[in-house]
Amino acid sequence: MRYLLFFLIIIPALEIGVLLYSGKTIGVIPTILLIFATGIAGAYLAKQQGLETIRKAQQQISYGKMPGDALIDGICILVGGCLLLTPGFITDLIGFILLLPPTRIVVKPFITRMFRSMINKGNITIIR
């Protein structure tokens, strides 16, 4: 619940500040074009990475392996794609971090630890 306050109030306030500063620094039209460009690039990248992750998961399943790594990639791609479609530069930065494979490698251990913690606390139940 404490993170909800952060995401619903503080992030949008920071985004507005960055957008106002960008509009003042580089101009309104370039700022709007940059927002559209990151949205289009994000949608393309999310589609490309998503299809690759689906292919990787199918390959792991065909070999009889659990596609845990591919599932975490899929979560990162979904969240990153949504953040890139949201107007703003802070969310775009976080979205690109989650979408690009070299930076996603750095983020995945944190997500894995978060899921393990939620499983250990009983917030997530695994049915076998």
C-alpha positions as CSV (number, residue, x, y, z in Angstrom):
1,M,0.0,0.0,0.0
2,R,2.9,2.4,0.7
3,Y,4.2,1.9,-2.8
4,L,0.7,2.8,-4.2
5,L,1.1,6.3,-2.8
6,F,4.5,6.6,-4.4
7,F,3.2,5.5,-7.9
8,L,0.0,7.5,-7.8
9,I,1.2,10.8,-6.4
10,I,4.9,11.2,-6.5
11,I,5.7,9.8,-10.0
12,P,3.1,11.8,-11.8
13,A,4.2,15.0,-10.0
14,L,7.8,14.3,-11.0
15,E,6.7,13.6,-14.6
16,I,4.9,16.9,-14.8
17,G,7.9,18.7,-13.5
18,V,10.2,17.0,-16.0
19,L,7.8,17.7,-18.9
20,L,7.5,21.3,-17.9
21,Y,11.3,21.6,-17.7
22,S,11.7,19.8,-21.0
23,G,9.1,22.1,-22.7
24,K,10.9,25.1,-21.4
25,T,14.4,23.8,-22.4
26,I,13.9,22.3,-25.8
27,G,10.4,23.6,-26.6
28,V,6.9,22.3,-26.6
29,I,6.8,20.8,-30.1
30,P,10.1,18.8,-29.7
31,T,8.9,17.6,-26.3
32,I,5.6,16.3,-27.7
33,L,7.4,14.7,-30.6
34,L,9.8,13.0,-28.2
35,I,6.9,11.6,-26.2
36,F,5.3,10.2,-29.4
37,A,8.7,8.8,-30.5
38,T,9.3,7.0,-27.3
39,G,5.8,5.6,-27.4
40,I,6.2,4.3,-30.9
41,A,9.7,2.9,-30.2
42,G,8.4,1.3,-27.0
43,A,5.5,-0.4,-28.7
44,Y,7.8,-1.8,-31.4
45,L,10.4,-3.0,-28.9
46,A,7.8,-4.5,-26.6
47,K,6.3,-6.5,-29.6
48,Q,9.7,-7.6,-30.7
49,Q,10.9,-8.7,-27.2
50,G,7.5,-10.2,-26.4
51,L,7.6,-12.5,-29.5
52,E,11.1,-13.5,-28.7
53,T,10.2,-14.3,-25.1
54,I,7.2,-16.4,-26.2
55,R,9.4,-18.3,-28.6
56,K,11.9,-18.9,-25.8
57,A,9.2,-20.1,-23.4
58,Q,7.8,-22.5,-26.1
59,Q,11.3,-23.9,-26.7
60,Q,11.8,-24.4,-23.0
61,I,8.5,-26.1,-22.6
62,S,9.2,-28.4,-25.6
63,Y,12.4,-29.5,-23.8
64,G,10.4,-30.3,-20.7
65,K,11.8,-27.4,-18.7
66,M,9.9,-24.9,-16.6
67,P,10.1,-21.5,-18.4
68,G,10.7,-19.5,-15.2
69,D,13.2,-17.1,-16.7
70,A,11.0,-16.5,-19.7
71,L,8.1,-15.7,-17.4
72,I,10.1,-13.1,-15.6
73,D,11.2,-11.7,-19.0
74,G,7.5,-11.6,-20.0
75,I,6.5,-9.7,-16.8
76,C,9.4,-7.2,-17.4
77,I,8.3,-6.7,-21.1
78,L,4.7,-6.2,-20.2
79,V,5.4,-3.6,-17.5
80,G,8.1,-1.9,-19.6
81,G,5.8,-1.7,-22.6
82,C,3.0,-0.2,-20.5
83,L,5.4,2.4,-19.0
84,L,6.7,3.4,-22.4
85,L,3.1,4.0,-23.6
86,T,2.6,6.3,-20.6
87,P,3.6,9.9,-21.4
88,G,6.6,11.0,-19.5
89,F,10.3,10.7,-19.4
90,I,10.8,9.0,-16.1
91,T,8.4,6.2,-16.9
92,D,10.0,5.9,-20.4
93,L,13.4,5.5,-18.7
94,I,12.1,2.7,-16.4
95,G,10.3,1.2,-19.4
96,F,13.4,1.0,-21.5
97,I,15.3,-0.5,-18.6
98,L,12.7,-3.3,-18.4
99,L,12.6,-3.8,-22.1
100,L,16.2,-3.9,-23.2
101,P,17.8,-7.3,-22.5
102,P,21.2,-6.0,-21.2
103,T,19.5,-3.9,-18.5
104,R,16.8,-6.5,-17.9
105,I,19.5,-8.9,-16.8
106,V,20.4,-6.5,-13.9
107,V,16.7,-6.1,-12.9
108,K,15.7,-9.8,-13.0
109,P,17.4,-10.9,-9.7
110,F,15.5,-8.2,-7.8
111,I,12.2,-9.3,-9.3
112,T,13.1,-13.0,-8.5
113,R,13.8,-12.1,-4.9
114,M,10.6,-10.1,-4.7
115,F,8.5,-13.1,-5.9
116,R,10.4,-15.5,-3.6
117,S,9.7,-13.2,-0.6
118,M,6.0,-13.0,-1.6
119,I,5.8,-16.8,-1.9
120,N,7.6,-17.2,1.5
121,K,5.2,-14.8,3.2
122,G,2.2,-16.6,1.7
123,N,1.0,-13.7,-0.5
124,I,1.4,-16.0,-3.6
125,T,0.4,-19.6,-3.6
126,I,1.9,-22.1,-6.0
127,I,-0.3,-25.0,-6.9
128,R,1.5,-28.2,-8.0
